[in-house]
Amino acid sequence: MKRSGDCEGEKRRKRRRLLQELGDQKIPFLGPSDRGFQQLWDSSYSGLVLRRSCSVPAELHGRVQSALLTLRRKGCLLRDLVRIRDRDVFTAVSRALLGEPGHTYRYLDTRLFAIPWHSEDAKGQNCCDPDLRAACKALWELNTFLCSDVGQQKEGDRLTQCAKGEADPKQAQEADADSKNSEEDSKNSNSEGVDSESRQSEEGDTESKHSEEWDVESKHSDEGCSTSKQEGEWEVGSKHSSEEGESSQAKAGQSGVVAGPVKEHSEGKFPGWTPKTTIHTDTEPLGLGPNVNPVAQLKHSLSGHHIENSEEDKASGQGCSHPSPPLECQGPAKFNVTLLNYMDPATMSQLKPEPYYGMGRMAVGWHHDENLVTRSPVAVYSHTCHNNDRGESSEGGSSEKASWRIGLKVAWDIRTPGLTLPLESGDCYYMRDDLNSTHQHCVLAGDSARFSSTHRVAECSSGTLTYIKSQCQEALSNLHTDPETGYHSLLALQPTTLKHCEEIHNEVEFEWLRQYWFQGQRYARFCSWWSGPMEQLEKDWKLMETMTKLFLATVEEEEQAGEGRREMAETLLSALTDRHQQRQTWRDRCHSSLAQTLPPEEAPVDRPFWGGEDPGMPLPFDLADIINRVESLLWRM
């Protein structure tokens, strides 16, 4: 269900008002060396769990990191051309999807087709070369480890967890102090990030213009019925306001270099803030004194907007295309896909500072991960490199390199301080329970290039090859083919049956075939797993085109009963109008200036079979002409 323009416009106005009320003020946040950090984590971010690199088997580290470098060396990590507010933009992050055979993952009107990760019992072992197959299998081994580990970690297993047991408290303090120093370096660094999304201008400008807006997971698409995304948040509103110049957000980023939380709050913006330089993990207060009235007052003034917008979002269906209840994670997690991300900050031109807390440069903006099974966990493996050409790990490199960090905040809450957590190469972090839906997270840029493997329980009830094959079978069951003459006819002419068949027809064309030839086919040169299934889907689509022509012929028969004929004509008109509009959109996308900037092996393809090159397949009829004929027919009825 798409939200109306009036609804979206009202949301933009509300977001703009909220940002104007916030003004220049910064919300407090805590890092590992701040007093009250552990208590804040336990009380407000308990769904976050960190597994230190030293507690992950060394053999697994070696296989996974080698696999990531293999995928990059082979050119498997590619930028996506995604759709945001009716415009195509490039992702700055390069990525690939691995997962269960036949699975897909959809985001920002883009469907990714998973390279199978070649588990022990997987079929199709010869669809890619041995090196790629071994790399995919290593990621499957990581996935298996994370599936078993994510449910075993206890709430107290944070920061000090190592393979040989918990570290000495003194050592933990020293380690976290080092992390804090690295965090401060990151805040004052002019480095550029790894997982940021870039927007390219409509004129085809290839200069990256990064901001938190272009995190590829920060905008919930109209397909998928994910309940993990909460649209309409005031943080996301900055995206619109920054474009229109009507927000005070720009003031927060004018200085370019953002200092740490101690500096921000010592400047008088929050006079009740009591900065500390040592770790404090007992249960005393957070150091947010009674004088933090600006935040409390803002929270109070914004609470009405929060409630109103939340109810509005629920009523809107969160952009769901069908009303079926969302799936909810039951039992142990079984991650079915991993989205791999890579970016080298040396290739990026700029990154905007985090605008609300002053956390530092943002590589990935505030967002919820979308299209997930409700309450399912997310597990992330992070790996940084300091010499990408040689594939050397950052471990043992210069200690002056600023570390990557994750930032978290409670959604719709400007009273609870935010939290930042430094990441070392090989660290894993888990977002469990409802953390992904009740909180937002971001990625704060370090100096080195970074890979991440983000393991998810994708909500793919309508996103697997098994599903779409069953849909094709259902639609084609209404087509009879004479075994002797090859003559086709429709078995049932009820409008509801015909409507359902046309809906499947559109789904096959626009959610699968065109998505595949727009970008999914790029991976065929690495892995041929999808080639055969897509050829079969093309054959099924051609038969559905035949069914549409039979449907049209039935509607134009004068002998058809009046009311039944009118209902069939209205059904056909609706399906063809939708199809005509979507085909034009896809043609425009394939021939857009941005699409033309891609190398030939990555460029979107406007498949020739849409034009009927197959001699045995007549040219598709002119939809605009047929729509006019059906409209004229309805007018005469």
N, C-alpha and C positions, 0 to 999 in steps of 0.2 A: 504494500500500500504506500503510495507516494504522498508526501505531505503537500498541502496546497501552498501556493505562493504567499497568500495572506498569512498563513500560520508561520511560514519561514521568515517572512518579513517582521512579524511581531517578535519572534525570537531574537532576531538581530537587534531590534531596538532595545529589548530587555538586556541583552548581553552588553550593548554599548553603554547603557546606564550603569550597569554594575562596574564596568571598567572605569568609568568616570568617577564613581564613588571611591574606588580603590586608589586612584590617583598614583602618586609617587611612592606610597607606602609599601614596604616590603614585609612579607609574612615571615616569622621566624622559622628556622630549620636547624636540625642538629646533625652533626657528624659524629664519628666514633669517639673523638676526643672531647666532645662536649659533655658537660655535666647533665645527667638525666637521659642520656642517649638510650641506654639499655631499657630503662623504664618506659620511655616513649615507644620503643620497639615492641616491648611486651604488651603495652596497653592499647596501642593504636595501630600496630602493624604486625600483629601476631601471625598473620598468614604468610609472612615472608620468612624464608629459611635460607641460610647460606651454608653451602658445603665448600670448605676451603680446598684449594687445589691439592694440598699435601695429603688430603684424606681420600683422594680419588686414585685408583690403581695406576701406577706409573705406566704399565703396559698399555692401558686404555688411553692415557694421554698421548702416548707415542703414536698409536694407530689413528686416533681421531685427528690429531694435528697434521699428520702426514696426509690423511684423506682430504682435509680442507685445502691443503696446498696443492694436492693433485687436481681437485676440482677447479681451483683457480688457474692452475697451469694449463689445463685443457680448455679453458675458456668457457666453462659451464656456468659461471656466475655472471648473469647478465642484468642490465637495467630493464625495468618494466616501463611500458608506456601505459599509464593508468588514467582513469577518468575522475576528475574532481570538479564538481559543479559545472558539468557540461563542457569541460575543457580537458584536453589531453595534456598531461605533464609527465616528464621523465622522473623516475626515482633516481636519486643520486646513489643510493646503495645498490650494489649488485647482488643478485640473489638467485637461488634455485630452490625448488621444492623436491624433497625426497620423501618417500613414504610407502604405505601399503600399495601393492600393485592395483592400478585402476582408480586410485583416489585422486581427488583434486582439492584445491583450496581457493576460495573466491574472495577477493577484496577489491574495493574501489573499481567495480565493474570489470575486473580482470580475473579470469580463471587461470590458475596455474595447474599444470598437469604434472603429477608426481613422477619423477624418475624412481623406479622401484629400488628399494634399498637392499634387495638381494639377501634376504634372510636364508637360513639353512634350508628351509623347505619351499622357498619361492621358485616359481616356474619362470621360464623366459630367461635363463641364465646367459643365453648367447645374444641378447639384444644390445650389448655394449662390450667394449674391449675389456680385457682382464684387469687392467689398471683401474679403470672406472668402476668395474664391478667390485673390486677389492675395496675401493674407497667408499662405495655405497654400503658395503657390508660393515665396514668399520662404524659408519654412522648408525647402522642398525644395532650394532653392539652397544654403542653409547645409549641408544634409545632403550634397549633392554635394561641396561644398568639404571637409567633414570626412572623407568617404570617401577622397578623394584625398590628404588631408594626414596622416591618422593613421599611415599606413604609411611616410611619408617622413621623419618626424621622427627624428633621431638621438638617442642616449642623452645626448649632451652639450648638446642644445638646451633649456636650462632658464633661466629667470629673466632672461637678458640678451637674448633674441631679439626683434628689432624689424624693422620693414619695411626700414629702411635699413642693416641689418647689425647686428652685435652692438654693444651699448652699451659705452662706455668703462668699464673695470673700476672706476675711482673712482666714476663715476656710478652704476654698478650697486650699489656698496657703499652709496652714499648713498640710492639708491632702496630698497634692501632694509632699510636702517636706518629709513627712513620707514615701510616696511611693518611693521617690528617695533614701532615706536611705535604705529602704528594697531592692531596686534595686542594690545599692552598695554592700549590704551584699551578694546578689545573685552572683554578679560578682566575689567576693572574696571567694565564698563558694566552698567547695569540694563536694557539694551535687550532686546527680545524678537525672536524669529527669524522666518524666512521659510518654511522648508521643514519645520517640525515637524509631527508628527501629534498630534492631540488625542484623548483618550478622553472620551466623555460618559457620565454615570452611567446606570445601568439605569432610574432613575426619570425619565429624560428631561431631566436638568439640562443646560442649554446652556452652562454655564461650561466653558471648555477647561481640561483638566488635562494639561499637556504633560509629556512625559518622553521619554527616548531610546527608550522602549518602543514608541512609536507611529509610528516611521518605517514608512511603508507598504511598504517593501521589506525590512524587517528580519526578517520571518517568512516562511519558505518554505511555500507552500500545498501541499496534497496532490495538486494537479494540475500537470502540465507537465513532470515528470521533469527539472528543471534540475539540473545537477551543479555549478553555480556557488555554490550555497548550502551552507554547512557548518553544519548544525544542531548544537545541543548545546554551543555554546561557552560558556565561563564568563562572558563579557561579557553574553550574552543572558540568562544566569541571573539577572542583577540584576533583570530584569523581574518574575520570579516572586517573588524575595526581597523586593523593595521593596513588593510588594502585601501580603505576609504578615507584614511586620515582623520577619523573621527574619534580616535581613542587616545588615552594618555599613555598607552603602552610604550610608545616610542621613547618617552622620557626615561623609562627604566633602562633602555639600551643605549642611551646616547653616549655614555662614558666609554663604551666598547669593552673595557676590561672590568670585570666584576670581581670585587673582593669577597672574602669569605664571610660567614655569618657573623663572626665576632666584630668585624669591621662595620658591617652594615648596621648592626644594632647598637654599637658603641657610638654611632654618629647621632644618636638621639631620636631615631625614628621610633624606637620602642624603648623608652627609658627604663622600663621594668626588667629588661633583659639582663641577666647576670652571666656573662661569658666565663667559662672555665677552660683550663688547658689540660686537665687531667680527666681520665675516664672515670665515670661514676656510675655504678650499676645497681645501687640499692634502690629503695623505694621512696626516697625523698622527692619533693616536687621538682618539676622540670626546670626551674629557674625562670619561669614566666611569672613575674610578680603581678600584683594587683593593678599596677599602672599600665598594663597592656590594654588600655581601654580602646584605642583606635580599632584594633582587631575585633575586640568583643562587640563594639558598637557596629562595626561593619557587618559582622556575622548576624547580629540582631536585625539590622536593616535589610539584609539580603535573604533572611529566612523565608519571608513571604514569597519572594521570587522562586526560591528553591522548591517550595511545596507546589506552587502553581505550575511551574514548568515540569516537575516530575509527573504530576497528574496528567498534564498535556501529553507528555511523551508516552505514558502508558496508553492513553486513549488513541494515540496515533499508530499504535502497533509497532513502534520502533522500526518502521520501514519494512515490515514483513510482507512478503508477496503472497503468503497463504496463512490462514488462521490456525493451523495445527499447533498444539502446545509444544513448547521447546523440549528437547531431550535434556535429561538431567543425569549427571555423572553418578553412577551407582557402582560401589565396590572399588577395587584397586584401579588406579589409572592405567589406561592403555593408550599411549600416545600413538596416533596413526599417521602423523606427518611431522616433519621438521622443516621449518623455513630457514634456510641458510642465508646469512647476510655477510657482506664484506664491503669495507670501504677503506681507502688509503687517504688519510687527512692531507697528505702532501698534494693531492690532486684537487682539493677543494679550495674555493676562493674565499668563503666567509661563512661564519655561523653566528646566529644571533644569541645574545645572552638569555638565559632563563629569566622571564620578566617578573615573576611574582615573589620569588624568594631570594633572588640573587645568587643562585647556586653555581653559576658559571655558564660556559658555552654549551649549548644544546646540540646534540647530534640527532636525537630522536625526541620529538615533542611529547607533551603530556597526552596520554591516550589510554584507552582500554584495548586489549587485544580482542579482535572481533571474530565472529563466525565460529565460536567454540561451544561445546556442550556445556550447559549451565553447571556452575560450580566445579567444573573440571580444573585441575591444576595446570600450570604452565611451568616447564623446566627449561632453563637456559644455560648453555655451556658457552663460556667466553674465552677467547684465545686472542692474544695480541702478539704482533711481530714487530721487531725493530729494524729488520732488514728484509723487505718483502721479496726483493729480487732473488736473494739466496734462500729465502724461506727460513731465516733464523728466528728462533723464539726470542721474545723480549726478556725471558728469564736470564739473569746474569748480565743484562745490559746496563746502561747508565741509570743510576738511581735518580737522576734529575728528571727523567721522563715523567710527565704528569700521568697519573693513572686514570683509567676510565672509571666512571661511577654510575650507579643507578640512583635515581631520585624517586621518592614516593610521596604522595599526599592523599589525604582523605578527600574524596570527591565532594564538591559542594561545601567544603568546610575551610574557612579561613581562620578558625580559632586554633585548631590542632596544628602544631608545628609540622613542617615537612621533615623528611628524613633522607639522608644521602649515605650511600654505602660504596666504598671503593672496591674495585674488582681487580684481582691479580690474574694473570694469564692462567687458565685452567680452572678458575673458580666456577662453581655452579650456583645458581640461586633458583629457588622455587617460589611460585606464587600459588598458595593453596586456598582451599575452601572458597569463600566468596571475595577474596582480596581483589581479583581482577575486575569484578563488577562494582565493588564499593569504593575502590581506590583507583587512582591513576598513577602511572609510572612514566618516567622519561629516562633517556640515556644521556649522560653528560660526557662530553668529549675529552679524551686524553690526547697524548701526542703521537702515539703509535697507531699503525694500521690494526684493525680488529676484525676478527671473525666472530660470529655468534651462531649457535645452532639452537633454535627455539622450538622446543618439542611441545606439541599441542594435541588435544583431543578435538579435532575439527568436527564441527557439526556438518556432516556430509550425507545426510539422509537423501538429498537430491544431488549429490556431487560425486557419485561413483559410477564407473563404467557399468557395473551390474544394474544400477538404478536406471540409467538411460536406455540400456538394452531392453529392460522390462517395459519401459514406456513405449519404445518402438514396437515391441511385440503386441502391446495392448492396442495401439493405434492401427497397426496393419492387420489385426484380426478382423477389422471391418472391411477389408478389401478381399474380394474373391477374384481369383485368376483362373480362367478356364484352362485346364491342362492341355487341351488339344489346339485351341485357337490362340491362347494367350490373351484373350479378351478380358478386360478388367471391368468389375462392377462393384458397387457398394452394397453391403449386406443389409445395413440398417440406415434408415433415413431420419430417425428421430433427431430433432434439433440438439438435444442435450448430448447425444452420442457424437454428432458431427462437430459440435463445439469442442468437445473434449479432444477429438482427433486433431482439430486445427490448433488447439493449445499445445499439444505434444509436438506437432509440426513446427511451431514457432520455437519451442524449447530446444528441439534438436538443432535447428538452424542457428539460433542466436546465442544459446548458452553453451553450445558444444562446437559445432562446425566452424562458425565464424570466430569464436574465441580461439580455437585451435589454430586456424590459419592466420589469425591476427598476430599471435605471439607464440602459441604453444609449439608450432612446428619448428621453431628455432632449435629445439633440443633433439630433433630427429637425427642430426648429424653426430650427436653424442650417443643417443640411445634410441633404438627403433621400436621400443615396446608399444608405443601408441599408434604406429603407422597402420597396422592391420585393422585395429578397432575403428579408426577414423575412416578408413576406406569402406568398412561395412556400414558405418553411420551415413556416409554419403549415399550408398545404395538405398538405404531405408528412406532417406530424405527424398530421393527421386521418386520412390513409390508414393510418398505422401504428397508430392506435387501432382502426381496422377490422380490421387484421391481428391485433391482440391479442384481439379478440372472436372472430375465427375460430379462433384458437389455443385459447381457452377452450372453444368449442363442440366442438372436436375432442377435448379432454381429457375432456369430460363425456359423450362418446359411449360407451355401454356396449359397443359392438361392437369397440372398439379392443383390440388385443392387450395382455395384462397388463403385461409388462415395459416395452414401449415406451410404454405409456400412463403408467406410473408415472414413467418418466424425463421424459416431457413435462410431467407435473404438477409434478414437483420443479423443473424449469426455469422453468415459469410462476410457481410460488409465489415463487421467489427474485427474479424480475424484478418481480413485483407488490409484494412486500414492500418492496423497495428504492424503488420508485416511490412507494408510499404514504408512506414516511418522508420522502422528499425533498419531496413535495408539501406535507406538513404544515410542514416547515421553511420552505419558501418562502412559504406562507401567513402563517406567524408573522412572517417578516421584512417582508413587505409591510404588515402591520398593526401592527408594533411601534410603541412610543411614539416612538422616534427617527425612524422613517420618517414619522410623522405631523407632525413638526416642520418638514418641508420644505415649501416653497411648492408649490402644485398643479402647476406646470409641471415640477417636479423630483421629485415624489413617486413612489415605486415604484407600479407598476400591477399588480394581480392581474387579468390579462387575462380579459375575459368569454368568450372562446372556450373557456376551460377548462370553462365551464359549459354549453357547447353552445348558445349563442344562435342559431346558424345553424339555420334551420328544417329544412334538409336534413340536418342532422347530429344524430343522437339524443344525448341526454344521456349523458355518460360514466358507466359503471356505478360503483356504490359499491365502491371498492376494498376497504374493510374487509370488506364482505359477501362479495365474491368470494374474498378471501384465506381467510375462514372456510370457504367452500364447498370450496375446493381442499384445505385442511388436512383437512377432514372426509373428503373423497374419498381422500386418501392414508392416512388412519387406517383406512379400510375395506378398503384393498387388502391 
